[in-house]
Amino acid sequence: MKSVPLILAALMCCSIANEHSTRAEERKPTPEQRAVEFLAREAAAWPAENKCFSCHNNGDAARALYAAVKLGNESPRAQLRETTAWLAKPAAWRKTKIPAEFRDDRLSAVQFAAALVSAIEADCIKDRRSLMAAAEWVAEEQDADGSWHIDASGQAGSPVTYGPALATWSARRTLLAAGESRFHPAIAKADGWVRGHEAHATPDAAAALLALAGANDKAAIKRRQQCFETLRRARTDEGGWGPYQQSPAEIFDTALALLALAAQTRTAEIDAMLAGGRKFLLAEQLDDGSWTETTRPSGSRSYAQRLSTTGWATLALLKLEP
């Protein structure tokens, strides 16, 4: 029979081991933290190495980082300093050195303005005059039908090229954030386009749900129902979403679907879809905190798409963070 001192010593060792294990678990970064750390490194490295700013590093990735700052994660703020200073000067955006074959001033206006809005929401930029200048440029790029028609390839929008539905939601968000009555006509035209646009792909349906969240007119309700059905059909057995019904799940499409569903009135079905989608994203996260890029067609390799894909996935996880 073991003596009491031996038993007490064994119990003490177990207690210490459990305490060390708990502390190690507490120190282990969450999936959200790993994603933020990856994006922060890349957002800071791009202008330092390339002497310019990009839509993927300093647009989509920065937007996710500002969302993290807004939620109380101060760690990316210093690495965003150069990006923040540049976003605060919209006049410089057109001067970015981009090869002609990759240059799209309309898309740049939409993406950088979206990052600027997020920087202001995170209180990283306090002077709203930069937002007025950005909103004016965004409004200038609106098409006569009320949309911002970007990427006419006929495919579902990609993380970098957006597509007209996602671009229209993003541009509309900028104009709303500006809060000026002079932008009301452009916002109304955008609303009309969203209500009349058939959403057959996941990015289109998600963008419309985001734009119409909270709207209660008959046209909005009808379009939301149609878009929700599109997402319901496109959901895969893994819990993620592909661009179309029966398409394999993709990170970008899943992230957009989660952001759109999180903006709706919660139901048991929506909660289950959110849980399944989050589980899919967590299972697909890479060791460095990023995600494999979503490309159209799928399976290609693209640094730009990888950064933007990771930005959208990070935004979704931050939105659903427990």
MARKEGU-750770 format. One record per atom (N, C-alpha, C, O): residue in one letter; x, y, z. Coordinates in steps of 0.001 Angstrom, whole numbers, plus 500000, padded with zeros to 6 digits. Each point is the difference from the previous one (the first is absolute). Layout:
N
AXYZ
...
***
This chain:
322
M500844498798500000
M499156501202500000
M500879501251500000
M500911500134500816
K498796500787498246
K500786501226499870
K499805500870501221
K498911500090500567
S502186500552499822
S499922500915501127
S499295501278499574
S499933500329498815
V499547500376502168
V499300501266499732
V500909501001499313
V499557500657499058
P501723499497501373
P500876500980499336
P500170499710498508
P500005500918499181
L500136497781500467
L500163499645498590
L498752500361499197
L500101500503498881
I498738499242501686
I498740500304499316
I499871501507499800
I499626500461498922
L500687500304502131
L499919501459499899
L500969500540498955
L499678500930499260
A501527498471500687
A500999500441499025
A499518499726498579
A500176500816499096
A499211498008500731
A499487499647498665
A498892500960499577
A499952500448498854
L499152499864502099
L498905500924499696
L500540501386499658
L499486500676499110
M501570499742501619
M500591501312499750
M500613500045498600
M499856500997499292
C500823497934500309
C500612499946498660
C498932500087498913
C500162500697498998
C498738498574501227
C498898500042499022
C499431501405499903
C499687500483498912
S500181500175502249
S499450501357500030
S500899500960499233
S499518500835499235
I501804499042500977
I500953500882499313
I499976499748498502
I500034500936499201
A499906497775500421
A499966499652498570
A498756500571499335
A500060500534498893
N498812499345501801
N498750500544499440
N500068501513499864
N499497500577499036
E501142500060501961
E500119501466499963
E500857500439498819
E499663500955499299
H501459498333500482
H500872500320498859
H499258499784498683
H500118500796499069
S499115498116500870
S499238499699498781
S498976501094499724
S499823500426498859
T499499500026502207
T499003501056499841
T500636501298499525
T499469500687499127
R501694499639501473
R500691501224499617
R500460499934498547
R499910500990499275
A500581497847500297
A500438499834498610
A498832500163499052
A500132500593498930
E498712498872501471
E498804500108499166
E499545501456499895
E499540500449498950
E500602500285502177
E499620501407499995
E500924500821499105
E499561500965499374
R501715498656500563
R500970500729499174
R499852499683498522
R500430500789499159
K498980498090500508
K499849499599498612
K499087500978499272
K498873500230500440
P501592500352498454
P499168500987499302
P498742499365499412
P500019498852499555
T498902501903500450
T498753499529499403
T500122500042498485
T500916500639499481
P498189498699499796
P500021500083498532
P499909501441499515
P500659500377499031
E498523500427501644
E499871501405499617
E501319500743500185
E500393500793499145
Q500287498954501964
Q501274500661500270
Q501057499593498978
Q500782500834499545
R499241497890500096
R500963499528499007
R499751500663498652
R500945500375499305
A497793499770500326
A499660500650498734
A500408501466500023
A500556500514499030
V499164500155502080
V500337501421500131
V501521500191499939
V500480500931499354
E500270498200501308
E501457500109499980
E500547499833498585
E500911500721499594
F498535498328499657
F500433499799498618
F499710501241499162
F500882500490499294
L497903500015500776
L499614501155499194
L500802501240500379
L500382500782499129
A499875499403502156
A500755501172500450
A501414499986499428
A500506501031499557
R500128497800500455
R501350499893499419
R499983500366498511
R500844500762499528
E498190498687499750
E499950500207498557
E499606501428499635
E500525500564499040
A498553500021501721
A499570501375499720
A501163500973500184
A500138500953499234
A500692498815501769
A501153500867500243
A501118499749499004
A500705500930499607
A499463497813499979
A501129499645499131
A499821500517498576
A500978500380499355
W497782499639500147
W499802500347498589
W500537501393499648
W500836500100499102
P498729500975501556
P500535501318499633
P501492500131500272
P500701500713499281
A499790498608501747
A501432500066500314
A500834499372498891
A501067500507499654
E498445498396499794
E500767499271498987
E499725500482498580
E500879499926499141
N497912500567500603
N499615500333498621
N499831501499499742
N499773500419498865
K500337500375502188
K499890501457499874
K498675500438499377
K499948500986499266
C499003498290501026
C498653500358499546
C498997499304500911
C500378499238500890
F498351501029498880
F498940499403500813
F499077499201499089
F499740500390498862
S499768498487501655
S499200499100499169
S498599499808500560
S499770500127501203
C499294499563497894
C498620499747500418
C499895498786500907
C499126499939500865
H501773499085498938
H499879498781500804
H500645500160501377
H499387499638501004
N501843500899499066
N500653500160501301
N499456501180500789
N499710499882501190
N500156501247498145
N499646501244500692
N498546500383499807
N499569501072500425
G499670498040498925
G498562500174499856
G499263498925500771
G499552500227501124
D500322498583498260
D499240498912500626
D500625499525501315
D499298499829500997
A502028499957499004
A500646499533501226
A499916501055501094
A499732499683501159
A500499501584498464
A499947501077500990
A498607500128500598
A499859500286501189
R499113499504497998
R498622500100500503
R499757499006501135
R499358500328500998
A501159498465498839
A499857499000501068
A500788500409501237
A499552499780501126
L501617500815498669
L500817500426501138
L499337501141500765
L500048500031501230
Y499337500899498055
Y499284501083500682
Y498806499436500777
Y499665500494501077
A499706498484498378
A498892499367500722
A500502499398501312
A499316500061501022
A501890499354498942
A500580499433501219
A500311501106501017
A499754499837501195
V500785501279498325
V500283501134500893
V498708500506500640
V499957500285501197
K499005499821497999
K498708500470500508
K499474499102501106
K499322500465500916
L500995498235498999
L499555499039501005
L500915499976501236
L499759499243500940
G501286501588499048
G500866500080501179
G501368499390499851
G500789500027500944
N499524499414497882
N501330499435499771
N500918501111499481
N499953500344498819
E500861500202502044
E500841501142499639
E501287499596499279
E500714500861499486
S499586497850500471
S501300499568499465
S500249500410498550
S501149500283499662
P497828499767499445
P500310500370498611
P500178501496499781
P500454500407498931
R499203500419502045
R499960501446499760
R501346500547499511
R500048500779499048
A501036498812501605
A501317500509499609
A500381499545498594
A500555500779499225
Q499148497958500439
Q500342499499498670
Q499124500616498909
Q500342499944498818
L498541500639501578
L499114500673499054
L500340501475499824
L499366500688499199
R501620499803501534
R500253501442500026
R500213500572498592
R499414501026499654
E501411498322499547
E500280500504498655
E498761499919499117
E499716500924499239
T499553497984500860
T498765499852499238
T498985501061500400
T499346500600499147
T500529499626502149
T499044500985500509
T500320501394499464
T499102500721499566
A502161499653500465
A500402501321499514
A499685500148498519
A499605501075499548
W500569497855499703
W499744500058498557
W498500500034499697
W499561500747499126
L499663498455501587
L498550499990499782
L499381501360500301
L498990500370499402
A501603500364501511
A499468501310500392
A500203501065498925
A499566501140500164
K501095498489498728
K500255500945498905
K499492499413498683
K500798499542499183
P497879500466500600
P499426499385498785
P500559500543498693
P499995499293498992
A500486501942501002
A500567500567498772
A501200499191499514
A500318500003498811
A500346499305502114
A501186499218499636
A499637498643499412
A500843499345499387
W497904500223500795
W499631498654499558
W500179499820498500
W500439498939499556
R499231502071499660
R500108499890498537
R501461499969499548
R500297499640498861
K500601500738502034
K501414500063499613
K500754498709500311
K501207499904499782
T498068499112500728
T500644498730500317
T500585499372498746
T499349499959498956
K501888499550501149
K500677499424498838
K499542498556499792
K500469499075500662
I498604500766498401
I499474498675499677
I500144499799498494
I499652500900499235
P500851497946500312
P500094499751498558
P498644500184499320
P498967499642500566
A501035500910498231
A498765500347499299
A499051498820499865
A498783500168500074
E501773498627499728
E499132498830499790
E499257499591501270
E499012499269499928
F501453501197501235
F499345499663501264
F499248501188500600
F499361499863501043
R500708501277498320
R499452501216500581
R498499500100499749
R499541499811498873
D499703500482502166
D498561500227499908
D499662501066501028
D499809499701501178
D500116501550498368
D499792501107500933
D498667499902500720
D499893500402501159
R499091499072498174
R498696499861500642
R500087499011501157
R499526500278501101
L501074498583498647
L500140498987501045
L500878500521501136
L499704499767501172
S501373500937498486
S500878500565501033
S499235500971500892
S500152499988501222
A499020500859498152
A499218500967500779
A499094499284500986
A499906500391501163
V499425498557498371
V499066499259500854
V500740499311501139
V499571500074501152
Q501530499259498538
Q500704499217501015
Q500721500874501023
Q499920499743501202
F500782501286498331
F500713500858500943
F499029500833500832
F500257500252501177
A498624500180498222
A499000500743500771
A499414499124501095
A499742500474501106
A500045498243498590
A499477499072501008
A500975499873501170
A499584499960501158
A501720499975498537
A501005499926501061
A500030501288500812
A500176499971501218
L499650501163498099
L499968501286500697
L498825500065500971
L500155500459501132
V498677499087498432
V498827499966500885
V500308499168501240
V499679500403501118
S500941498444498685
S500328499132501138
S501018500651500922
S499926499838501218
A501035500904498207
A500994500694500819
A499339501075500862
A500379500192501156
I498643500500498285
I499268501017500757
I499158499345501094
I499944500496501126
E499402498389498542
E499191499294500997
E500853499491501163
E499527499896501132
A501737499789498573
A500916499514501046
A500688501149500725
A500831499774500879
D498825501456498756
D500577501208500605
D501494500110499720
D500734500616500774
C499719498792498125
C501398500146499591
C500187501264499168
C501103500545499943
I497828499928499410
I499994501269499266
I498864500832500575
I498860499540500070
K501446501668500334
K498988500839500663
K499462501093499076
K498875500461500193
D501893499958498821
D499595501075499096
D499103499432498903
D500473499279499121
R498247501042500929
R499038499436499049
R500036500684498633
R499281499585499091
R501535501449500748
R500082500637498693
R500539499028498947
R499638500082498827
S501227499002501603
S500510498995499054
S498869499110499500
S500006499582498842
L499025500125502022
L498867499176499604
L499135500730498975
L499491499370499073
M500334501937501073
M499220500766499025
M500650499932498627
M499317499828498991
A502004500307500972
A500716499942498727
A499889498611499371
A499805499876498791
A500319499087502028
A499892498635499495
A498590499718499492
A499833499380498949
A499153501070501788
A498606499783499599
A499696500699498682
A499246499473499181
E501327501702500605
E499785500707498739
E500553499201498822
E499361499899498953
W501825499539501230
W500579499187498934
W499150498754499761
W499735499640498853
V499844499709502211
V499158498812499864
V498703500331499274
V499577499253499117
A499790501853501242
A498749500398499353
A500203500289498520
A499125499705499186
E502002500861500460
E500307500280498593
E500067498732499163
E499715500023498802
E500658498881501825
E500188498737499271
E498708499192499854
E500018498934499384
Q498865501544501165
Q498740499256499925
Q499459499987498578
Q500038501013499302
D499453497819500271
D499380499888498681
D498595500572500017
D499416500215501063
A500047500031497747
A498678500613499880
A498906499129500617
A498988500523500466
D501202498158499542
D498972499112500557
D500047499921501525
D499171499320500605
G501790501369500026
G500093500010501459
G501057499075500571
G500266500033501201
S500340499142497959
S501005499051500482
S501401500542499786
S500196501044499379
W500771498224501150
W501406500223499666
W500410498733499263
W500329498989500621
H499649501072498076
H500175498786499203
H501482499686499846
H500711500632499219
I499728498395501532
I501398499578500013
I500064498515499676
I499188499216500491
D501775500400498683
D500221498603499617
D498851499494499137
D499026499450500512
A501092500738498186
A498957499583499054
A500278498608499433
A499537499677498906
S501214499496501826
S500381498678499484
S498828499032499947
S500060498986499305
G498877501323501426
G498864499077500037
G500120498964501100
G499040499283500283
Q502139500627500349
Q500177499065501104
Q499564500658501307
Q499810501214500077
A500041497949500941
A499737500555501333
A501194500855500406
A501138499661499677
G498621501439501023
G501078500889500406
G501052499273500818
G499703499023500688
S501513501455499232
S501101499397500750
S500396500924501153
S499512501128500078
P501361498412500813
P500409500851501122
P500619501321499567
P499872500999500708
V500794499025498145
V500660501213499525
V499116500804499052
V499982501229500067
T499284498092499051
T499216500721498986
T498583500328500457
T499309500781499344
Y500252498645501753
Y498706500286500620
Y498802499587499136
Y499225499135500408
G500611501461498418
G498768499837499230
G499048501140500325
G500164500653501030
P498836499607498114
P499147501186500172
P499187500021501289
P499838501067500594
A499646497793499859
A499158500003501199
A500809500354501241
A499580500839500797
L501575498529499371
L500824500271501183
L500580501416499936
L500089500686501018
A500303499746497784
A500519501361499847
A498918501028500329
A500282501026500618
T498490498698498972
T498900500932500263
T499706500080501489
T499795501092500529
W500180497765500157
W499800500031501461
W501112500789500675
W499728500816500881
S501528498953498718
S501132500661500634
S499968501508499741
S500238500790500913
A499470499613497846
A499934501423499670
A498858500675500749
A500139501120500491
R498739498187499587
R498839500533500733
R500358500203501465
R499599500997500599
R501148498076499984
R500439500112501403
R500829501267500193
R499850500691501008
T501018499617498037
T500815501211500093
T499130501251499961
T500191500920500796
L498857499114498279
L499139501179499866
L499135500185501246
L499778501130500435
L499739497786500133
L499224500094501238
L500869500524501138
L499555500831500793
A501679498688499290
A500900500422501070
A500328501487499884
A500221500668501011
A499811499851497761
A500287501421499810
A498927500862500646
A500302501075500521
G498440498466499453
G498932500679500715
G499604501351499434
G499460500840500721
E500798499379498006
E499674501284499360
E498782499843499101
E499881499013499274
S499215501962500775
S498779499932499198
S500282499977498506
S499193499478499231
R501933501076500345
R500321500019498568
R500206498596499439
R499935499803498787
F500312499226502079
F500188498627499532
F498697499188500023
F499983498849499563
H498946501733500934
H498733499276500089
H499493499503498646
H499539498861499920
P500525501945499004
P499539499487498697
P500789498773499538
P499420499057499462
A501888500955500744
A500822498852499596
A499651498764500823
A499961498886499478
I499784501322501817
I499612498882500864
I498650499437499564
I499821498783499961
A499236502084499713
A498680499556499556
A500103499207498706
A499314498991499839
K501532501450499237
K500185499267498746
K500611498627500261
K499617499011499376
A501329500941501544
A500612498722500365
A498969499066500612
A499978498808499694
D499165501734501174
D498962499188500631
D499055499422498947
D499598498839500079
G500055501992498932
G499111499524498939
G500639498881499198
G499332499037499625
W501968501091500111
W500690498952499235
W500045498696500793
W499749498929499446
V500564501154501825
V500083498800500836
V498654499286500046
V499946498773499924
R498972501982500200
R498672499390500077
R499593499329498700
R499202499063500010
G501329501400498884
G499612499432498717
G500980499009499413
G499724499406498957
H501419500400501690
H501050499144499454
H499794498550500435
H499920499713501194
E499997499384497845
E499858498577500303
E501322499459500540
E501049500181499383
A498894499169501744
A501214499488500643
A500069498487499832
A499330499257500718
H501486500289498327
H500117498559499747
H501263499400500615
H500078498784500175
A500900502037500152
A501258499530500584
A500068500411501472
A499367500969500418
T501402498286500345
T500130500288501428
T500478501426500278
T499414500662500857
P501627499848498458
P500415501390500282
P498888501009499732
P499855500966500748
D499358498826498195
D498893500918499698
D498939499954501094
D499517501037500455
A500128497754499960
A498965499842501026
A500469500580501332
A499232500665500695
A502027499082499659
A500533500511501266
A500047501528499989
A499644500644500987
A500798499932497892
A500084501466499908
A498620500630500131
A499842501022500667
A499157498371498697
A498640500544500084
A499453499899501419
A499343500925500476
L500918497970500198
L499547499854501382
L500656501030500906
L499362500524500913
L501898499765498842
L500684501024500787
L499401501378499738
L499780500778500928
A499958499516497794
A499470501316499641
A498568500197500486
A499602501119500323
L499626497800499730
L498577500102500323
L499688499665501461
L498834499987500394
A502177499747500397
A499761499684501414
A499260501153500664
A500463501141499975
G498392498557500614
G499219501014500696
G498977500708499145
G499139500694500543
A500913499164498128
A499003500630499128
A498704499192500042
A500036498770499969
N498820501913500103
N498723499307500202
N498988500211498879
N498853499570500128
D501538501078498777
D499059500142498891
D499844498664499287
D500846499115500127
K498063500746499121
K499663498719499366
K501093499509499065
K500323498812499983
A500249502109499231
A501052499604499054
A501221499461500737
A500616499029499561
A499734501603501566
A501154499554500775
A499746498635500630
A500869499129499981
I497947500692500570
I499652498722500633
I500018498871498973
I500499498906500264
K498948501380498565
K499974498986498937
K501405499636499562
K500313498822499826
R500548502191499994
R501368499735499571
R500773499260501091
R500787499106499688
R499010501239501566
R500682499288501087
R499611498526500016
R500856499135500186
Q497878500578499624
Q499544498614499989
Q500652499225498860
Q500428498858500170
Q499638501782498670
Q500624499353498845
Q501487499753500247
Q500527498941499657
C500145502048500943
C501431499868500273
C500272498945501067
C500978499257499912
F498160500679501089
F500169498988501037
F499862498599499395
F500736499085500370
E498329500754498709
E499835498705499342
E501238499657499178
E500404498838499940
T500194502157499433
T501233499774499246
T501096499477500921
T500714499061499648
L499420501542501528
L501010499538500951
L499657498618500548
L500884499166500194
R497865500604500048
R499598498686500508
R500364498886499007
R500470498934500397
R499310501325498324
R500291498992498975
R501498499815499776
R500453498901499679
A500310502168500490
A501437499935499716
A500807499433501163
A501196499752499846
R498196500042501290
R500714499481501170
R500398498550499762
R499216499213499470
T501999500439500923
T500512498651499770
T499865499144501249
T499690500499501082
D500546498215498754
D499926499079501128
D501063500303501058
D499846499626501162
E501236501055498432
E501070500339500950
E499634501195500865
E500692500308500971
G498208500372498672
G499608501176500755
G500398501311499360
G499598501067500462
G501201498860498463
G500426501210499303
G499116500289498797
G498966499364499799
W501463501607499409
W499264500382498792
W500946500053498812
W501154500416500107
G498309499139498739
G500688500218498747
G499322501149499274
G499013500540500500
P501496499853498322
P499394501113499285
P498606499691499475
P499172500901499872
Y500560497830499823
Y498704499600499454
Y499526498717500677
Y500768499334500695
Q497998500336499101
Q499467498746500511
Q500808498839499439
Q500272499961498800
Q500111499099502042
Q500771498806499670
Q501475500300499713
Q500740499101499600
S499700502150500596
S501431500312499889
S500703499620501303
S499394500079501069
P501870499511498859
P500744499732501237
P500115501268500839
P499998501111499469
A500099498713501822
A500110501144500910
A501301500754499764
A501046499395499769
E498878501931500291
E501158500878499857
E500052500933501210
E498967500309500595
I502219500131499761
I500172500860501176
I499298501342499808
I499266500446500882
F500952500198497979
F499415501316499740
F498485499953500039
F499374500832500657
D500028498212498654
D498542499895499958
D499433499706501387
D498953500528500375
T501741498629500379
T499555499688501359
T500055501237500888
T499069500269500759
A502025500483499144
A500130501207500821
A498894501001499682
A499404500575500910
L500321499635497810
L498939500935499619
L498645499535500513
L499222500801500518
A500494497915499341
A498721499466500465
A499854500205501505
A498922500358500474
L502147499418500275
L499942500165501455
L499763501461500383
L499203500282500895
L501479500640498441
L499803501416500290
L498568500421499703
L499400500769500751
A500055498721498145
A498630500350499623
A498984499417500974
A499066500690500410
L501108498057499959
L499057499352500918
L500072500618501393
L498984500110500686
A502215500294499732
A500155500611501320
A499283501337500095
A499701500470501098
A500019500152497746
A499312501296499979
A498486499860499998
A499289501005500041
Q500202497761499911
Q498563499774499940
Q499436499720501401
Q500745499741500945
T497941500317499160
T499342499610501242
T500284498524500266
T499773499154499135
R500717500544502048
R500433498633500300
R498817499048500150
R498991500322500628
T501163498507498782
T499073498882500162
T500833498776500320
T501227500043499909
A498124498869500464
A500733498772500300
A500744499518498761
A501125499510500100
E498245500629498724
E500650499565498767
E501232500840499706
E501050499463499646
I498831501845500499
I501142500879499735
I501117499718500992
I501168499963499613
D498502499840501650
D501026499687501001
D500752498720499632
D501219499927500156
A498058499071499358
A500631498737499602
A500907500208498788
A501083499420499921
M498472501406499141
M500805500285498814
M501269500766500380
M501074499745499457
L498792501186501471
L501165500757500456
L501006499097500703
L501205500113499775
A498306499001501064
A500894499086500729
A500725499076499034
A501200499766500142
G498069499706498869
G500616499107499031
G501025500710499131
G501060499449499705
G498623501780499882
G500932500756499177
G501265500371500748
G501098499933499448
R498748500457501807
R501175500335500818
R500882498764500183
R501225500091499922
K498164498777500317
K500758498759500161
K500785499681498733
K501141499544500070
F498243500699498767
F500687499757498729
F501215500915499865
F501078499545499619
L498758501732500688
L501126500930499899
L501136499596500937
L501167500028499608
L498502499602501612
L501033499606500959
L500753498763499531
L501211499894500191
A498073499177499196
A500632498763499528
A500941500259498825
A500943499239499781
E498806501828499464
E500781500290498801
E501130501000500248
E500785500273499092
Q499311500273502115
Q501045500990500266
Q501375499350499955
Q500183498908500538
L500781501743498830
L501347499477499869
L500836500324501237
L499595500811500834
D501556498562499279
D500835500153501191
D500456501441500221
D500191500415501143
D499984500350497781
D500476501369500157
D498883500991500305
D500248501200500122
G498509498295500002
G498864500853500325
G499185500431498809
G498933500592500160
S501555499118498632
S499294500407498784
S499100498880499494
S499872498952500632
W499509501289498221
W499196498977499322
W500441499904498546
W500486500972499421
T499341497855500000
T500278499842498575
T499089500925499206
T498811500121500297
E501754500531498692
E499251500977499236
E498839499383499225
E500110498891499477
T498796501827500457
T498890499661499114
T500250500706498682
T500172501218499967
T499850498025498951
T500208500576498672
T498894499551499070
T499336498994500249
R500470501754498679
R499036499637498955
R500760499857498679
R500494501003499486
P499622497779499935
P499549498724500561
P500850499584501195
P501091500527500217
S498397498529500546
S500668499593501233
S501284499240499704
S500194499459498912
G500668500520502087
G501228499219499898
G501209500770499518
G501093499436499949
S498758501833499696
S501140500799499548
S500772500515501202
S499570499846501143
R501576500768498588
R500819500563501064
R500104501509499801
R500314500465498905
S499426500287502140
S500028501459499914
S500216500578501383
S499184499800500900
Y501922500920499271
Y500264500648501284
Y498909501009500325
Y499528500062501135
A500063500736497865
A498966501016500225
A498705499358500470
A499380500475500952
Q500208498453498390
Q498766499319500384
Q500136499368501387
Q499033499946500759
R502157499583499562
R500198499390501323
R499823501036501105
R499358499735501016
L501225501461498773
L499872501056501012
L498551500440500153
L499512500162501119
S499801500030497763
S498611500449500077
S499099498900500547
S499089500277500779
T501157498475498820
T499235498878500545
T500157499944501517
T499017499845500726
T502218500281499747
T500259499960501439
T499354501189500701
T499514499871501123
G500478501288498218
G499333501163500576
G498520499756500211
G499468500301501069
W499859499160497927
W498561499721500124
W499735498922501049
W499056500114500782
A501779498832499239
A499804498932500987
A500197500527501422
A499274499616500917
T501714501265499259
T500252500584501316
T498825500862500441
T499590499944501160
L499865500853497924
L498821500805500320
L498847499120500477
L499300500345500952
A500507498518498383
A498914499102500386
A500228499423501390
A499078499960500814
L502142499593499463
L500283499427501324
L499864501057501090
L499468499722501075
L501012501486498650
L499867501068500995
L498534500310500269
L499624500297501134
K499553499635497837
K498568500260500166
K499339498942500864
K499049500278500730
L501472498493499178
L499389498875500719
L500798499574501215
L499702498972500607
E501324501817499763
E500875499607501096
E499189499780501282
E499217500862500398
P500973497981500245
P499240499687501218
P500230501035501111
P499431499877501085
***
